[in-house]
């Protein structure tokens, strides 16, 4: 039975005794009148005591519970003047103060963590308990691709994997982790770009290889060049040229960037590119933007990149005849497309890695040189064959500039 029911019983009892006293007064039964009045007075005193000692503290507690239910941690219960009740009030107010301090501390930690995640260069993808994506930070949205999504779906909890994007010199580490929250392990993914780290490691590795090869070749040439036949001397010369080409990659100068018009620089290479194509029976067309496209580039290094890309396209087409298209567009896009043999999907993820080549006599130098020059310019780029029109496109995006 609830407290208000006891309170109502007392009220009904007092009302009943009062009615009996009134009846006894009119019926001239003094003993019944005084007895009823005494009992009513006792019940009234008990009612007052019951209200002060039980009902008022109970109402105070109910009011406090409502504050907690509404998450109102700033309002405090007012003292009632009753010692027992005020003990409850002080205890409850202290509890609210501690809850508010803890709530503020957790809010500050959550706000700091949210800012940290938003500003993190690592991609953070948060999931619900079912594994569906709830949210991702800006870095994750920028890194996300179908290949990374596929790796995330197949990755078991607690493990990591590396993903190399096809046709791009980009490598990512994807980790499937979890954090505890309210008794449950909430899954999330970390996506870390390894491109620059791997590129530095690769460069250090092939620099050591080239130094070793150059040392061995120079020693061999100096020791045996005079005693070789013409054929052997020619092979030795080819080996020397091979090492020299790799040395050009290692000694690649820092770009001397100048503000240029991308279309103008492409047009300046037009005669040489047309000669390179027509000598192989290949047609080449230019679709250059009318408006200026300002970009920061090193003219000499850029010409070397453009010539290497077109030369690769010519070799891909071969002697069967074909077409190469060169297009520029704002804000800093350059696309060289060809209808050559294309790049098989199984090798597209290995492009731009040292010593890898799809050509029988290839040395894996051309794309490596292109990669290093474009990366030094701050460009993003890709080399892919479209499954729709079967054209191979080398797409370069320069950082946008203003004239």
Secondary structure, 3 states (H helix, E strand, C coil): CCHHHHHHHHHHHHHHHHHHHHHHHHCCCHHHHHHHHHHHHHHHHHHHHHHHHHHHHHHHHHHHHHHHHCCCCCCCCCCCCCHHHHHHHHHHHHHHHHHHHHHHHHHHHHHHHHHHHHHCCCEEEEECCCCCEEEECHHHHHHCCHHHHHHHHHCCCCCEEEEECCCCCCEEEEEEEEEEECCEEEEEEEEEECHHHHHHHHHHHHHHHHHHHHHHHHHHHHHHHHHCCHHHHHHHHHHHHHHHHHHHHHCCCCCCCEEEEHHHHHHHCHHHHHHHHHCCCEEEEEECCCCCCEEEECHHHHHHHHHHHHHHHHHHHHHHCEEEEEEEECCCEEEEEECCCCCCHHHHCCCCCCCCCCCCCCCCCHHHHHHHHHHHCCCEEEEEECCCCCCEEEEEECCCCCC
